[in-house]
Amino acid sequence: MTKLLSTTFRSLKPHSQNPKSPTTNLPISSQSPSKSNPNWSVYLILSTNPPIKTYVGVTNNFSRRLKQHNGEQNGGAKATQAGRPWICACIVRGFESKSEGKHVYLQHQFAHTSTL
């Protein structure tokens, strides 16, 4: 059974963009990373091919990073090769440093891998 992601995840709006180019409507930051600007983000992306997978990461340039995950630029995690193309589900911005963002990222990872 195939459902639109916007049906499953209410925060996603239906769109008519080409599925081979999922990054066309992303906001692009014109600011360069600096120590005085909280520019680090933790992001959650979803695969668009069944089975739906999720991936959480930390970056200071989400547009570039999503292109890397989708194979449009060099880089990206090996874990995201199989789920291409990926779309953004959530971005939490405003971290002062990569380590601050990574702290939130690690809390997510441990929440899904720990056993009682």
PyRosetta script that sets phi, psi and omega in degrees:
from pyrosetta import init, pose_from_sequence

init()
pose = pose_from_sequence("MTKLLSTTFRSLKPHSQNPKSPTTNLPISSQSPSKSNPNWSVYLILSTNPPIKTYVGVTNNFSRRLKQHNGEQNGGAKATQAGRPWICACIVRGFESKSEGKHVYLQHQFAHTSTL")
pose.set_psi(1, 128.1)
pose.set_omega(1, -179.5)
pose.set_phi(2, -106.8)
pose.set_psi(2, 130.2)
pose.set_omega(2, 177.0)
pose.set_phi(3, -126.8)
pose.set_psi(3, 151.1)
pose.set_omega(3, 172.3)
pose.set_phi(4, -66.6)
pose.set_psi(4, 141.4)
pose.set_omega(4, 176.9)
pose.set_phi(5, -60.6)
pose.set_psi(5, -31.1)
pose.set_omega(5, 179.8)
pose.set_phi(6, -67.2)
pose.set_psi(6, -20.2)
pose.set_omega(6, 175.9)
pose.set_phi(7, -79.4)
pose.set_psi(7, -42.2)
pose.set_omega(7, -179.7)
pose.set_phi(8, -74.5)
pose.set_psi(8, -44.5)
pose.set_omega(8, -178.8)
pose.set_phi(9, -111.9)
pose.set_psi(9, 100.4)
pose.set_omega(9, -172.7)
pose.set_phi(10, -60.6)
pose.set_psi(10, -21.2)
pose.set_omega(10, -178.7)
pose.set_phi(11, -76.8)
pose.set_psi(11, -13.2)
pose.set_omega(11, 177.9)
pose.set_phi(12, -88.3)
pose.set_psi(12, 132.1)
pose.set_omega(12, 178.7)
pose.set_phi(13, -90.8)
pose.set_psi(13, 141.1)
pose.set_omega(13, 175.1)
pose.set_phi(14, -60.5)
pose.set_psi(14, 145.1)
pose.set_omega(14, -179.2)
pose.set_phi(15, -141.1)
pose.set_psi(15, 161.7)
pose.set_omega(15, -179.0)
pose.set_phi(16, -116.0)
pose.set_psi(16, 19.2)
pose.set_omega(16, -179.0)
pose.set_phi(17, -74.3)
pose.set_psi(17, 160.1)
pose.set_omega(17, 179.7)
pose.set_phi(18, -64.2)
pose.set_psi(18, 123.2)
pose.set_omega(18, -177.7)
pose.set_phi(19, -63.9)
pose.set_psi(19, -17.8)
pose.set_omega(19, 178.0)
pose.set_phi(20, -78.8)
pose.set_psi(20, -11.4)
pose.set_omega(20, -179.4)
pose.set_phi(21, -130.5)
pose.set_psi(21, 68.4)
pose.set_omega(21, -173.5)
pose.set_phi(22, -73.7)
pose.set_psi(22, -3.4)
pose.set_omega(22, -174.9)
pose.set_phi(23, -100.3)
pose.set_psi(23, 5.7)
pose.set_omega(23, -172.3)
pose.set_phi(24, -68.4)
pose.set_psi(24, -27.8)
pose.set_omega(24, -176.7)
pose.set_phi(25, -102.8)
pose.set_psi(25, 18.0)
pose.set_omega(25, -178.6)
pose.set_phi(26, -79.6)
pose.set_psi(26, 141.3)
pose.set_omega(26, 174.6)
pose.set_phi(27, -70.0)
pose.set_psi(27, 138.5)
pose.set_omega(27, -180.0)
pose.set_phi(28, -113.1)
pose.set_psi(28, 123.3)
pose.set_omega(28, -179.3)
pose.set_phi(29, -78.8)
pose.set_psi(29, 131.6)
pose.set_omega(29, 178.7)
pose.set_phi(30, -90.4)
pose.set_psi(30, -4.7)
pose.set_omega(30, -178.5)
pose.set_phi(31, -85.6)
pose.set_psi(31, 140.9)
pose.set_omega(31, 174.5)
pose.set_phi(32, -88.3)
pose.set_psi(32, 150.7)
pose.set_omega(32, -179.6)
pose.set_phi(33, -61.4)
pose.set_psi(33, 136.2)
pose.set_omega(33, 175.4)
pose.set_phi(34, -146.1)
pose.set_psi(34, 161.8)
pose.set_omega(34, -177.5)
pose.set_phi(35, -70.0)
pose.set_psi(35, -26.8)
pose.set_omega(35, -177.7)
pose.set_phi(36, -86.1)
pose.set_psi(36, -9.7)
pose.set_omega(36, -176.9)
pose.set_phi(37, -110.5)
pose.set_psi(37, 120.0)
pose.set_omega(37, 178.1)
pose.set_phi(38, -69.3)
pose.set_psi(38, 93.2)
pose.set_omega(38, -169.3)
pose.set_phi(39, -113.9)
pose.set_psi(39, 4.3)
pose.set_omega(39, -178.9)
pose.set_phi(40, -91.7)
pose.set_psi(40, 145.5)
pose.set_omega(40, -177.6)
pose.set_phi(41, -132.9)
pose.set_psi(41, 148.3)
pose.set_omega(41, 168.3)
pose.set_phi(42, -106.1)
pose.set_psi(42, 133.2)
pose.set_omega(42, -175.5)
pose.set_phi(43, -130.5)
pose.set_psi(43, 153.6)
pose.set_omega(43, 175.0)
pose.set_phi(44, -121.4)
pose.set_psi(44, 124.0)
pose.set_omega(44, 176.8)
pose.set_phi(45, -118.0)
pose.set_psi(45, 153.7)
pose.set_omega(45, -179.9)
pose.set_phi(46, -119.8)
pose.set_psi(46, 140.0)
pose.set_omega(46, 173.8)
pose.set_phi(47, -75.9)
pose.set_psi(47, 152.1)
pose.set_omega(47, -179.9)
pose.set_phi(48, -103.9)
pose.set_psi(48, 0.9)
pose.set_omega(48, 177.6)
pose.set_phi(49, -108.3)
pose.set_psi(49, 136.3)
pose.set_omega(49, 178.6)
pose.set_phi(50, -65.2)
pose.set_psi(50, 144.9)
pose.set_omega(50, -6.7)
pose.set_phi(51, -73.8)
pose.set_psi(51, 144.9)
pose.set_omega(51, -179.4)
pose.set_phi(52, -65.4)
pose.set_psi(52, 127.7)
pose.set_omega(52, 178.7)
pose.set_phi(53, -118.2)
pose.set_psi(53, 161.1)
pose.set_omega(53, 175.2)
pose.set_phi(54, -124.2)
pose.set_psi(54, 156.6)
pose.set_omega(54, 177.3)
pose.set_phi(55, -146.2)
pose.set_psi(55, 134.8)
pose.set_omega(55, 178.5)
pose.set_phi(56, -116.1)
pose.set_psi(56, 135.8)
pose.set_omega(56, 179.9)
pose.set_phi(57, -146.9)
pose.set_psi(57, 176.3)
pose.set_omega(57, 179.1)
pose.set_phi(58, -126.0)
pose.set_psi(58, 135.5)
pose.set_omega(58, 179.6)
pose.set_phi(59, -155.6)
pose.set_psi(59, 164.3)
pose.set_omega(59, 171.6)
pose.set_phi(60, -111.7)
pose.set_psi(60, 7.0)
pose.set_omega(60, 177.7)
pose.set_phi(61, -151.0)
pose.set_psi(61, 87.3)
pose.set_omega(61, -173.3)
pose.set_phi(62, -64.8)
pose.set_psi(62, -40.1)
pose.set_omega(62, -178.6)
pose.set_phi(63, -58.7)
pose.set_psi(63, -46.0)
pose.set_omega(63, 177.8)
pose.set_phi(64, -63.6)
pose.set_psi(64, -43.3)
pose.set_omega(64, -175.9)
pose.set_phi(65, -64.7)
pose.set_psi(65, -40.4)
pose.set_omega(65, 178.5)
pose.set_phi(66, -64.9)
pose.set_psi(66, -39.6)
pose.set_omega(66, 176.0)
pose.set_phi(67, -61.4)
pose.set_psi(67, -37.1)
pose.set_omega(67, 177.1)
pose.set_phi(68, -65.8)
pose.set_psi(68, -44.6)
pose.set_omega(68, 178.8)
pose.set_phi(69, -61.5)
pose.set_psi(69, -34.7)
pose.set_omega(69, -178.5)
pose.set_phi(70, -85.9)
pose.set_psi(70, 1.9)
pose.set_omega(70, 176.6)
pose.set_phi(71, 79.5)
pose.set_psi(71, 12.4)
pose.set_omega(71, 179.2)
pose.set_phi(72, -83.1)
pose.set_psi(72, -19.7)
pose.set_omega(72, 176.4)
pose.set_phi(73, -137.2)
pose.set_psi(73, 157.0)
pose.set_omega(73, 175.8)
pose.set_phi(74, -63.7)
pose.set_psi(74, 145.7)
pose.set_omega(74, -179.3)
pose.set_phi(75, 114.8)
pose.set_psi(75, -160.6)
pose.set_omega(75, -178.5)
pose.set_phi(76, 90.1)
pose.set_psi(76, 159.3)
pose.set_omega(76, -178.5)
pose.set_phi(77, -88.0)
pose.set_psi(77, 144.3)
pose.set_omega(77, 177.6)
pose.set_phi(78, -59.4)
pose.set_psi(78, -32.7)
pose.set_omega(78, -177.8)
pose.set_phi(79, -64.0)
pose.set_psi(79, -18.8)
pose.set_omega(79, -177.3)
pose.set_phi(80, -99.6)
pose.set_psi(80, -0.5)
pose.set_omega(80, -179.0)
pose.set_phi(81, -63.3)
pose.set_psi(81, -40.2)
pose.set_omega(81, -174.7)
pose.set_phi(82, -73.8)
pose.set_psi(82, -23.5)
pose.set_omega(82, -174.4)
pose.set_phi(83, -96.0)
pose.set_psi(83, 8.1)
pose.set_omega(83, -174.8)
pose.set_phi(84, -62.0)
pose.set_psi(84, 145.3)
pose.set_omega(84, -5.0)
pose.set_phi(85, -80.5)
pose.set_psi(85, 156.6)
pose.set_omega(85, 179.5)
pose.set_phi(86, -108.3)
pose.set_psi(86, 150.0)
pose.set_omega(86, 175.7)
pose.set_phi(87, -127.7)
pose.set_psi(87, 157.1)
pose.set_omega(87, 180.0)
pose.set_phi(88, -78.7)
pose.set_psi(88, 130.0)
pose.set_omega(88, 174.5)
pose.set_phi(89, -104.1)
pose.set_psi(89, -34.5)
pose.set_omega(89, -176.0)
pose.set_phi(90, -161.2)
pose.set_psi(90, 141.5)
pose.set_omega(90, 172.2)
pose.set_phi(91, -131.9)
pose.set_psi(91, 129.8)
pose.set_omega(91, 173.5)
pose.set_phi(92, -111.8)
pose.set_psi(92, 112.5)
pose.set_omega(92, -174.9)
pose.set_phi(93, -105.3)
pose.set_psi(93, 167.4)
pose.set_omega(93, 171.2)
pose.set_phi(94, 103.4)
pose.set_psi(94, 14.3)
pose.set_omega(94, 177.5)
pose.set_phi(95, -79.5)
pose.set_psi(95, 139.0)
pose.set_omega(95, -177.2)
pose.set_phi(96, -70.8)
pose.set_psi(96, -29.8)
pose.set_omega(96, -175.6)
pose.set_phi(97, -146.6)
pose.set_psi(97, 164.8)
pose.set_omega(97, 176.4)
pose.set_phi(98, -62.5)
pose.set_psi(98, -39.2)
pose.set_omega(98, -178.2)
pose.set_phi(99, -65.7)
pose.set_psi(99, -34.7)
pose.set_omega(99, 176.8)
pose.set_phi(100, -65.9)
pose.set_psi(100, -44.1)
pose.set_omega(100, 177.0)
pose.set_phi(101, -65.7)
pose.set_psi(101, -38.7)
pose.set_omega(101, -179.4)
pose.set_phi(102, -64.8)
pose.set_psi(102, -30.8)
pose.set_omega(102, 177.2)
pose.set_phi(103, -60.3)
pose.set_psi(103, -45.1)
pose.set_omega(103, 177.6)
pose.set_phi(104, -65.8)
pose.set_psi(104, -43.1)
pose.set_omega(104, 178.2)
pose.set_phi(105, -57.3)
pose.set_psi(105, -46.3)
pose.set_omega(105, -178.9)
pose.set_phi(106, -67.4)
pose.set_psi(106, -34.4)
pose.set_omega(106, 175.8)
pose.set_phi(107, -60.7)
pose.set_psi(107, -40.4)
pose.set_omega(107, 177.3)
pose.set_phi(108, -63.9)
pose.set_psi(108, -46.0)
pose.set_omega(108, -177.5)
pose.set_phi(109, -61.3)
pose.set_psi(109, -45.9)
pose.set_omega(109, -179.0)
pose.set_phi(110, -68.4)
pose.set_psi(110, -31.4)
pose.set_omega(110, 179.3)
pose.set_phi(111, -65.1)
pose.set_psi(111, -27.7)
pose.set_omega(111, -177.4)
pose.set_phi(112, -101.6)
pose.set_psi(112, -6.0)
pose.set_omega(112, -178.6)
pose.set_phi(113, -116.7)
pose.set_psi(113, -11.6)
pose.set_omega(113, -178.4)
pose.set_phi(114, -79.6)
pose.set_psi(114, 151.8)
pose.set_omega(114, 177.8)
pose.set_phi(115, -121.4)
pose.set_psi(115, 152.0)
pose.set_omega(115, 179.7)
pose.set_phi(116, -98.4)
pose.dump_pdb("model.pdb")
